[in-house]
Amino acid sequence: MFRFIYVIFANMFRAPYLVTKLRRMAANPDKYSAEMRYLMARKTFKYIRESGHIKTECYGMENLPKEGGYMMFPNHQGKYDVLAIVCGHDKPCSFVMDKKKSYMFMVRELVNLMDAKRMEIDNVRQALTVINDLVREVKAGKRYIIFPEGGYTNNHNTLQDFKPGSFKSATKAKVPVVPVCLIDTYKPFNSLSIKPVKNKVIFLEPIMPEEYADMNTTQLAEEVKSRIIAKMAEFGVEQ
């Protein structure tokens, strides 16, 4: 959390420009394409990485589907997770997050800029609406990040339970499911230090609709989790 505050203060001289630019672009999607808005988000994330002394190593970008929509399912470690994924994801993508946490300074602007989905965790009806929106948009070619663990605690590199319901939008849309392995992404914003830190994001081979056609969401959740655990082990991180 200390680094998060440090990054905010380190970029205060940019804040008026950034906030104004992000809000203007988010409010005018007809003028600013999804590609333009995504480039602006990545530029903002670059400022955060550089001022926060954060280095993200990205692997497996060749595994990302070249055409059409898909959904990425990473393990969840902290506030930096989306930034890590976007660092290695060239095409526009968005994410789903807890509505209560989506109105923090700069988070609100980036959520709006990337057209992210705000989900009310304890509101089943609203969550169903979000799922239906995801199905429609992913079918139309959009790409989304969903964290199947729901939230994060101090789990660090230890995976929590993957919620089967998180996969409903992907199975309904019948799109590729991309497991994403995050390693040490808790370090940037979950420590009291501002010393340089490294973390990794690895995009795994997608699980295609025909591969999970006979799986229920519980089985699919376990399959994604097991693949992430196996990839962590390859990088020397054991559960």
C-alpha positions as CSV (number, residue, x, y, z in Angstrom):
1,M,0.0,0.0,0.0
2,F,2.9,2.3,0.7
3,R,4.2,2.1,-2.9
4,F,0.6,2.7,-4.1
5,I,0.6,6.0,-2.2
6,Y,4.1,6.8,-3.3
7,V,3.2,6.3,-7.0
8,I,0.2,8.7,-6.6
9,F,2.4,11.4,-5.2
10,A,5.1,10.8,-7.7
11,N,2.7,11.4,-10.5
12,M,0.9,14.4,-9.0
13,F,2.4,16.7,-11.5
14,R,0.8,14.6,-14.3
15,A,-2.5,14.2,-12.4
16,P,-4.4,17.2,-13.9
17,Y,-3.5,16.2,-17.4
18,L,-4.1,12.5,-16.9
19,V,-7.4,12.8,-15.1
20,T,-8.7,15.3,-17.7
21,K,-7.5,13.2,-20.6
22,L,-8.9,9.9,-19.2
23,R,-12.3,11.4,-18.4
24,R,-12.6,13.1,-21.8
25,M,-11.6,9.9,-23.7
26,A,-14.0,7.8,-21.6
27,A,-16.9,10.2,-22.1
28,N,-16.4,10.3,-25.9
29,P,-16.1,6.7,-27.2
30,D,-17.3,7.8,-30.7
31,K,-14.3,10.1,-30.9
32,Y,-11.8,7.9,-29.3
33,S,-11.7,4.2,-30.5
34,A,-11.2,1.3,-28.2
35,E,-7.6,1.0,-29.5
36,M,-6.9,4.7,-28.7
37,R,-8.4,4.4,-25.2
38,Y,-6.5,1.2,-24.5
39,L,-3.2,2.8,-25.6
40,M,-3.9,5.6,-23.2
41,A,-4.5,3.1,-20.4
42,R,-1.2,1.4,-21.2
43,K,0.6,4.7,-21.2
44,T,-0.9,5.5,-17.7
45,F,0.2,2.0,-16.5
46,K,3.7,2.7,-17.8
47,Y,3.9,5.8,-15.7
48,I,2.9,3.8,-12.7
49,R,5.5,1.1,-13.3
50,E,8.3,3.5,-14.0
51,S,7.6,5.8,-11.0
52,G,7.0,2.8,-8.7
53,H,10.2,1.0,-9.8
54,I,8.2,-2.0,-11.0
55,K,9.4,-4.4,-13.6
56,T,6.9,-6.9,-15.1
57,E,8.2,-9.8,-17.2
58,C,5.7,-11.1,-19.7
59,Y,5.6,-14.6,-21.3
60,G,3.4,-16.6,-23.6
61,M,1.8,-13.8,-25.6
62,E,2.0,-16.2,-28.6
63,N,-0.7,-18.3,-26.9
64,L,-3.3,-15.5,-27.0
65,P,-6.0,-16.2,-29.7
66,K,-5.3,-14.1,-32.8
67,E,-9.0,-13.6,-33.7
68,G,-12.3,-13.2,-31.9
69,G,-13.2,-12.7,-28.3
70,Y,-11.9,-14.7,-25.3
71,M,-11.8,-14.6,-21.5
72,M,-8.7,-14.6,-19.3
73,F,-8.8,-16.2,-15.9
74,P,-5.8,-15.3,-13.7
75,N,-5.0,-16.0,-10.1
76,H,-5.5,-12.9,-7.9
77,Q,-2.8,-11.4,-5.7
78,G,-3.4,-7.6,-5.4
79,K,-4.1,-4.2,-6.9
80,Y,-1.3,-4.6,-9.5
81,D,-2.8,-7.7,-11.2
82,V,-4.7,-5.9,-14.1
83,L,-1.7,-3.7,-14.7
84,A,0.6,-6.7,-15.1
85,I,-1.7,-8.4,-17.6
86,V,-2.3,-5.3,-19.7
87,C,1.5,-4.8,-19.8
88,G,1.8,-8.0,-21.9
89,H,-1.6,-7.8,-23.7
90,D,-1.3,-5.7,-26.9
91,K,-4.9,-5.8,-28.1
92,P,-7.6,-3.9,-26.2
93,C,-9.1,-5.9,-23.2
94,S,-11.1,-5.0,-20.2
95,F,-11.9,-6.5,-16.8
96,V,-14.5,-7.2,-14.1
97,M,-14.0,-5.7,-10.6
98,D,-15.8,-5.2,-7.3
99,K,-18.0,-2.1,-7.7
100,K,-17.2,-0.9,-4.2
101,K,-13.5,-0.7,-5.0
102,S,-14.0,0.9,-8.5
103,Y,-14.3,4.5,-7.4
104,M,-10.9,5.2,-5.9
105,F,-8.7,8.0,-7.2
106,M,-7.6,7.2,-10.8
107,V,-9.2,3.7,-10.6
108,R,-12.6,5.3,-11.5
109,E,-11.1,7.0,-14.5
110,L,-9.3,3.8,-15.7
111,V,-12.4,1.7,-15.2
112,N,-14.4,4.1,-17.3
113,L,-11.7,4.4,-19.9
114,M,-11.4,0.7,-20.4
115,D,-15.2,0.1,-20.2
116,A,-14.7,-2.3,-17.3
117,K,-17.6,-4.0,-15.6
118,R,-18.5,-3.1,-12.1
119,M,-20.0,-6.1,-10.3
120,E,-21.9,-5.9,-7.0
121,I,-20.6,-9.0,-5.3
122,D,-23.6,-9.6,-3.1
123,N,-26.2,-8.7,-5.6
124,V,-27.2,-11.8,-7.6
125,R,-29.5,-10.0,-10.0
126,Q,-26.9,-7.4,-10.9
127,A,-24.2,-10.0,-11.2
128,L,-26.4,-11.9,-13.6
129,T,-26.8,-8.8,-15.7
130,V,-23.0,-8.4,-15.8
131,I,-22.6,-12.0,-16.9
132,N,-25.2,-11.6,-19.7
133,D,-23.4,-8.4,-20.9
134,L,-20.1,-10.2,-20.9
135,V,-21.6,-13.1,-23.0
136,R,-22.9,-10.6,-25.6
137,E,-19.7,-8.6,-25.8
138,V,-17.3,-11.5,-25.8
139,K,-19.3,-13.1,-28.6
140,A,-18.9,-9.8,-30.5
141,G,-15.1,-10.0,-30.1
142,K,-14.2,-8.3,-26.9
143,R,-11.6,-9.7,-24.4
144,Y,-12.1,-9.7,-20.7
145,I,-10.2,-10.5,-17.5
146,I,-12.1,-12.2,-14.7
147,F,-10.5,-13.2,-11.4
148,P,-12.1,-16.5,-10.4
149,E,-10.9,-16.3,-6.8
150,G,-13.1,-13.3,-6.4
151,G,-10.9,-11.2,-4.1
152,Y,-7.5,-11.5,-2.6
153,T,-6.2,-11.5,1.0
154,N,-2.5,-12.1,1.9
155,N,-2.4,-15.2,-0.3
156,H,0.6,-14.0,-2.2
157,N,1.6,-16.8,-4.6
158,T,-0.8,-19.3,-3.0
159,L,-3.9,-19.9,-5.0
160,Q,-7.3,-19.7,-3.3
161,D,-10.5,-21.6,-4.4
162,F,-11.6,-20.8,-8.0
163,K,-15.4,-20.0,-8.0
164,P,-17.2,-22.1,-10.7
165,G,-19.7,-19.3,-11.3
166,S,-16.9,-17.1,-12.7
167,F,-16.7,-19.3,-15.8
168,K,-20.4,-19.1,-16.7
169,S,-19.9,-16.2,-19.1
170,A,-17.2,-18.0,-21.0
171,T,-19.1,-21.3,-21.3
172,K,-22.3,-19.5,-22.3
173,A,-20.4,-17.5,-25.0
174,K,-18.5,-20.6,-26.0
175,V,-15.2,-18.7,-26.3
176,P,-11.6,-19.6,-25.6
177,V,-10.6,-19.7,-21.9
178,V,-7.1,-18.4,-21.3
179,P,-5.5,-19.3,-18.0
180,V,-3.1,-16.6,-16.8
181,C,-0.4,-17.2,-14.2
182,L,0.6,-14.3,-12.0
183,I,3.8,-14.6,-9.9
184,D,4.8,-12.0,-7.3
185,T,2.3,-9.4,-8.5
186,Y,1.4,-8.9,-4.8
187,K,4.8,-7.2,-4.2
188,P,4.3,-3.8,-5.9
189,F,1.3,-2.6,-3.8
190,N,1.3,-5.0,-0.8
191,S,4.6,-4.1,0.8
192,L,6.0,-1.2,2.9
193,S,9.0,-0.8,0.6
194,I,9.6,1.2,-2.6
195,K,12.7,-0.8,-3.6
196,P,12.6,-2.2,-7.2
197,V,10.4,-5.3,-7.5
198,K,9.9,-7.8,-10.3
199,N,6.9,-9.9,-11.1
200,K,5.8,-12.2,-13.9
201,V,2.7,-12.7,-16.0
202,I,2.4,-15.8,-18.2
203,F,-0.4,-16.4,-20.7
204,L,-1.0,-20.1,-21.0
205,E,-2.4,-22.0,-24.0
206,P,-6.2,-21.4,-24.3
207,I,-8.7,-24.1,-23.5
208,M,-10.9,-24.1,-26.5
209,P,-14.8,-24.5,-26.4
210,E,-14.6,-28.0,-27.8
211,E,-12.1,-29.0,-25.1
212,Y,-14.4,-27.9,-22.2
213,A,-17.7,-28.8,-23.9
214,D,-18.1,-31.9,-21.7
215,M,-17.0,-30.1,-18.5
216,N,-19.2,-28.4,-16.0
217,T,-18.0,-25.1,-14.6
218,T,-16.6,-26.7,-11.4
219,Q,-14.5,-29.0,-13.6
220,L,-13.4,-26.1,-15.8
221,A,-12.5,-24.1,-12.7
222,E,-10.3,-26.9,-11.4
223,E,-8.7,-27.4,-14.8
224,V,-7.7,-23.7,-15.1
225,K,-6.4,-23.7,-11.5
226,S,-4.3,-26.8,-12.0
227,R,-2.7,-25.4,-15.1
228,I,-1.8,-22.2,-13.3
229,I,-0.3,-24.2,-10.4
230,A,1.7,-26.4,-12.9
231,K,3.1,-23.3,-14.6
232,M,4.0,-21.7,-11.3
233,A,6.0,-24.9,-10.5
234,E,7.9,-24.5,-13.8
235,F,9.0,-21.1,-12.5
236,G,10.0,-22.5,-9.2
237,V,7.0,-21.5,-7.2
238,E,5.4,-24.4,-5.3
239,Q,2.0,-24.4,-3.7
